[in-house]
Amino acid sequence: GGGGVEVESEGAARLRQRLMATLVDAVQSRSMRDEQECAERLLSRRMLLVWRELKAERLRERVRTTRARLQVQVADVSAEEEEEARSEELEAEVQERKLLHELQSLEKSGDAEPDFDEGAVRSAIQLRHKALRRPVAEP
């Protein structure tokens, strides 16, 4: 009788732990992706700056040819599509954080606590995106 309920409860607890770990990984992965994008943008800008300086130096030295060549490929993405994709990503992250909060609350007290501030979480994510990610209109 009662033993079956305990087994289900233990199974549910294990499942909840696995889900929480997966959500934590997802949230961390999103943050790492944003940081990586920022680092790549900074590196690209630095490479272009150094390349321009090198070209200017070559002109001053009257060097006409060199084996070095820089190729830059700019991906052509629709601003509307990109904005929509980012909006969907934002909502997905807000929902992941909300679910994680609810699961963590259940772990602590056995009841979901209603103190998740969705607006504050959304604003924090948007600030992170603004600080780290390329603006939609920027190539």
C-alpha positions as CSV (number, residue, x, y, z in Angstrom):
1,G,0.0,0.0,0.0
2,G,2.0,2.9,1.4
3,G,5.4,1.7,0.0
4,G,4.3,2.4,-3.6
5,V,3.6,6.1,-2.8
6,E,7.1,6.5,-1.3
7,V,8.7,5.0,-4.4
8,E,6.8,7.4,-6.6
9,S,7.8,10.2,-4.3
10,E,11.5,9.2,-4.6
11,G,11.2,8.9,-8.3
12,A,9.5,12.2,-8.6
13,A,12.3,13.8,-6.5
14,R,14.9,12.3,-8.7
15,L,13.1,13.5,-11.8
16,R,12.8,17.0,-10.3
17,Q,16.5,17.0,-9.5
18,R,17.3,16.0,-13.1
19,L,15.0,18.6,-14.5
20,M,16.5,21.3,-12.2
21,A,20.0,20.3,-13.3
22,T,19.0,20.5,-17.0
23,L,17.4,23.9,-16.5
24,V,20.5,25.2,-14.7
25,D,22.6,24.0,-17.6
26,A,20.3,25.7,-20.1
27,V,20.4,29.0,-18.3
28,Q,24.2,28.8,-17.9
29,S,24.6,27.9,-21.6
30,R,22.6,30.9,-22.7
31,S,24.8,33.2,-20.6
32,M,27.9,31.6,-21.9
33,R,26.6,32.0,-25.5
34,D,26.1,35.7,-24.9
35,E,29.5,36.1,-23.4
36,Q,31.1,34.2,-26.3
37,E,29.3,36.3,-28.9
38,C,30.6,39.4,-27.1
39,A,34.1,38.1,-27.1
40,E,33.9,37.2,-30.8
41,R,32.6,40.6,-31.7
42,L,35.4,42.3,-29.8
43,L,38.0,40.0,-31.5
44,S,36.5,40.7,-34.9
45,R,36.6,44.5,-34.3
46,R,40.2,44.2,-33.2
47,M,41.2,42.1,-36.2
48,L,39.7,44.7,-38.6
49,L,41.4,47.6,-36.8
50,V,44.8,45.8,-37.0
51,W,44.2,45.0,-40.6
52,R,43.4,48.6,-41.4
53,E,46.6,49.7,-39.6
54,L,48.6,47.2,-41.5
55,K,47.1,48.4,-44.8
56,A,48.0,52.0,-43.9
57,E,51.5,51.0,-43.0
58,R,51.9,49.2,-46.3
59,L,50.8,52.3,-48.2
60,R,53.3,54.4,-46.3
61,E,56.0,51.9,-47.1
62,R,54.8,51.7,-50.7
63,V,54.4,47.9,-50.5
64,R,52.0,46.9,-53.2
65,T,51.6,43.2,-52.8
66,T,51.5,40.7,-50.0
67,R,50.5,37.2,-49.4
68,A,48.3,38.1,-46.5
69,R,44.6,38.6,-47.3
70,L,41.7,39.1,-45.0
71,Q,38.2,37.8,-46.0
72,V,35.2,38.9,-44.0
73,Q,31.8,37.2,-44.6
74,V,28.8,39.1,-43.5
75,A,25.7,36.9,-43.0
76,D,22.6,38.5,-44.4
77,V,19.8,37.9,-41.9
78,S,16.4,39.5,-42.0
79,A,16.1,42.0,-39.1
80,E,12.5,40.9,-38.6
81,E,13.4,37.2,-38.4
82,E,16.3,37.9,-36.0
83,E,14.1,40.1,-33.8
84,E,11.5,37.3,-33.7
85,A,14.0,34.6,-32.9
86,R,15.5,36.8,-30.1
87,S,12.1,37.4,-28.7
88,E,11.3,33.7,-28.6
89,E,14.7,33.1,-26.9
90,L,13.9,35.7,-24.3
91,E,10.5,34.1,-23.5
92,A,12.0,30.6,-23.4
93,E,14.7,31.8,-20.9
94,V,12.1,33.6,-18.8
95,Q,10.0,30.4,-18.7
96,E,13.0,28.2,-17.9
97,R,14.0,30.5,-15.0
98,K,10.4,30.5,-13.8
99,L,10.2,26.7,-13.8
100,L,13.6,26.5,-12.1
101,H,12.4,28.9,-9.4
102,E,9.2,26.8,-8.8
103,L,11.2,23.6,-8.6
104,Q,13.7,25.1,-6.2
105,S,10.8,26.4,-4.1
106,L,9.3,22.9,-4.0
107,E,12.6,21.5,-2.9
108,K,12.9,23.9,0.0
109,S,9.3,24.1,1.4
110,G,7.2,21.5,-0.4
111,D,5.1,24.3,-1.9
112,A,5.7,26.6,-4.9
113,E,6.5,30.1,-3.7
114,P,4.8,32.9,-5.7
115,D,7.7,35.4,-5.4
116,F,9.1,35.0,-8.9
117,D,9.2,38.4,-10.4
118,E,8.8,37.7,-14.1
119,G,9.2,41.4,-15.1
120,A,12.5,41.8,-13.2
121,V,13.9,38.6,-14.7
122,R,12.9,39.6,-18.2
123,S,14.5,43.0,-17.7
124,A,17.7,41.4,-16.3
125,I,17.9,39.1,-19.4
126,Q,17.3,42.1,-21.7
127,L,20.1,44.1,-20.0
128,R,22.5,41.1,-20.5
129,H,21.5,40.9,-24.1
130,K,22.0,44.6,-24.6
131,A,25.4,44.5,-23.0
132,L,26.7,41.3,-24.6
133,R,24.9,40.6,-27.9
134,R,25.2,42.3,-31.2
135,P,22.3,44.7,-31.9
136,V,19.8,43.3,-34.4
137,A,20.6,45.9,-37.1
138,E,24.4,45.5,-36.8
139,P,26.1,43.2,-39.3
